[in-house]
Amino acid sequence: MNEVLQQTAPQDGAGYADEKELLAHPLVSRRTAAAILQTRPKASGTGFFITKDGYLVTNEHVAGNGAQVRLVTSDGIIIAKVVKVDAANDLALLKAQGKFAPLPVVSSRAVKMGSTMATVGFPNIGLQGVAPKLAKGEIAALSGAQDDPRYFQISVPVQPGNSGGALVDERGNVVGVVAAKLSAGAALVTSGALPENVNYAVKSSFLLSFLESVPEVSAKLKEPNTKDCKFEDVVKSAEQSAVLVLVY
């Protein structure tokens, strides 16, 4: 990861600030809440399913380096296996057992500056809770920090824990993977000012190239959405696909 970028997955633990609040959370079963508290994950992030049979994507900095991974789903906590990683582009492919609601992945080449984007993820679970959170914004630039062609700069507000979330367009197609924000330290050193909502997502064209190296996955990808739809429906599909990734 470039030194001017700050990863958006917390690396200093994912403990819940108030255990009583978590146990009483209306969107989390007591069994799942108790499991999160008992297992004490060291970090957390976001992932999203790309096939019905349980292949999902997140960032390499979330689930790489031999990490043991669990997913928080509506059915409780399940095991996920890391299948393959692309450290150069900060991507990781995981596999879980079960049936899930995948998102279609399309090429990012047609994305234009100013296009509206959204992501559903699990930021700061220790403070904000484990319910999925929506963030919406635009494509601010067609390249990342220092003109890195692998990234979009996005005005979608993201926090620690959003890493690995799907960046979807107005039709609900994945065009990127939320990955990082501009380092506050680097910005202070170079400009004397803190960055304001300068965030980055890995372009989906790099994700598609990564997935092509795993034929059994690329053959199962969902067909792109080609029709216009309500934003609420886009959010619903993104929410159904998104999972909280716990790392041990």
N, C-alpha and C positions, 0 to 999 in steps of 0.2 A: 504494500500500500504506500502510495506516494506520501512523503513527509508533510506535504501541504494539506493532506486530507485527514480528517478525523473520522474513524469508523463509528457507525451509529448503532453498534451493539455493545451493551455494558460489559466490561471485563472485570468488574470488581464485585460480582455477586448479583443475584437476582432475588434477594430476600424481600418478602412483603413487609412494608412498614408497620402494618397493624394486623397481627394474626387474627384477632377477633373479627376484624372487618372482612378479611378474606374468607373466613369460615362462614360468615353471614351473607356473602355476596350472592345476589339473586340469580346471577348467570353462571355460577360455578357450583357444582354439586359438592356436598360436604366431603365425599370420598375423594374427589379430585383435589379440592382445597387442602385436605389433610395430606395427600400425597406430595403436593408441591412443598408444603411446609416441612414434611418429614425428610424428603430427599435433598433439600437445600442445594439447588442448582448453582453452579458458579457463575453462569451467565445465561442470557436469554436473547432471542431474536425472533424474527418472523420468517415464515416460509409459505409457499403456495403450491397447490397440487397442479400438475400439468397432464396427468393421465388418471383415468377412472380407477385403475388398479393400484394406486398409491405411490407413484413416482412424484417427487416434489423437489422444488428448487429453493435454495437459500444462498447466502454468501459463504465463501470459503472461510472468511475470518470469523464466521459464526460457528460453522460445523467442521472446520478442517482440523489438521494436526491430531488425528486419531481420536477426535471427540466422541464421547458417548452421548447419544441424543435421545430425547423423549419429546413427544408431541402432545400438546393439550388439545383434545378434540371434544366434540359434544358427547362422545361416549366415554370420556375419561382420558387418562394418560396412556399412550401407546409407545412402543419402541420403534425407532427408525434407524436404519442402517445407512451409513455413508457409502454410496456406490462409487462415486468418482468426483474428483475436484479439479478445478482449473484455477490454480493459485494466481496465475498471471492476470486473469480477468475477474478474480474474486467471485467465483461461482462454485457451487457445490450441488451435486445431485444426490438425493436421498431416496430411500424406499421404505414404505410402511405397508403393513398388511391391512386390507380392508377395501371398501368401496367409497370413493370420494367424488367431490364435484370439482373437476379441473377447469382451468382457464385456458383459452387459446393463446398461443404465442405467435406473433407476426413479426415480419422484418421491420426494423426501425428506420430503414432508409427513407421511407415516405414521410416521416415525422417532420413537422415544420416548427420553427420558433413561434411561440405564442399559442401552440396547441394546448388545450385543457387536458390535464392529467389528474389522476387520483391514486391513492394507495390506502389499503386497510391493513393495519398492523397492530403491534402490541408494544408501544413505547413505555418505558419507565414503569414496569409492572409493580415495582415496589412502592411507587407513589400514585400512579394513575389507575392501578387495578388491572385485572386480567381480561376485562371485556375488550373486544376489538375496537380500534379507534380509526376514524376516517380522517384523511388529510387531502386537501385539494389545492391545485395550483396550475402553473403553466410550465412549458418548456422555455427556460430563460436563455439557453444557448445550446448550440448543436455540438459543443465540445465541452470537456471538463476543465479542471484546473490546469493551467499552463497549456491550454489547447489540446488536452489529451483526447484523441478521437474515439476512445472506447466509452466515453461517458457523455450523458446529457447533463447540463446544469439545470436544475429544477427549482421552482419557487414553492414547491410543495413543502410545507413545514414538517420536518422529521426530527425525531428525538432518539436518544439511545434506546435500542430495542426495535426500531423500525427496520434495521438492516435485514435484507433478504426478502422484503415485501415486494409484491408485484406492483409495478407502475403501469396502470391501465389507461387506455385512451377512452374517448367518449362512446365507443361501441363495446367496451369491455375486453378489448384485446391487450395482451401483455406487450408493452413496447420497451420495457426496461426492468431492472431489478434495483431497488433502493439500496445504496451502499455506503454513502459517506456524506460529510459536510465539510466545508472549508475550515481548516484548523484555526481556532481563535488565536493560538500562540503565534502561528506563522503570519497571520494577518496583522497582529500587533507589531511584530518585528519589522515587517515590510512597509506597513502603512500607518502604524500608530493608532489604528481604529479596529474595533471588533466587527467581524462580518455579520451581516443581517440577512438571514434566511438564504444562505448560499449553500445549496445541497446538490448531491450528485446521484445518478443512477447509471448502472452499466447498461449499455444499449442491448436490445433484444437480438440484434443480428449476431452479436458475440455469443449470446446464450444459444441461439439456434445452431451455430457452428459447433459449439460444445456438445449439444445434444445429438448432432449428427454422428459423433464418435461413439454413440451408444445406440445402434440400429434398433434394438428392441424397444427403445423409448421413442425415438423419432417417428417410428411407424405408427405409434399410438396417439400422437398429438391431435388435439381437437381442431376441427376446421375453424378458420377465422370467422368472426362475426362480421358480416358485410352490410347489415341493415342498421339504420339509426334506431336508437332505443332511449327510453327515459333514463335520466341519470340515476334515479332511485334503483332501477333494475341493474345498472352497472355496479352500483355499490353493493347490492344484494349478492350478485355473483362473486364479486371480489371477497366479500365477507365469508361466503360459503366455502371458498377455496382456501382462505387464509388459516394458518395454524400458528399457535405459540410454540416456539422451539426452545426447549430447555436443554442446556449443555452442562455436562458433568465431567 
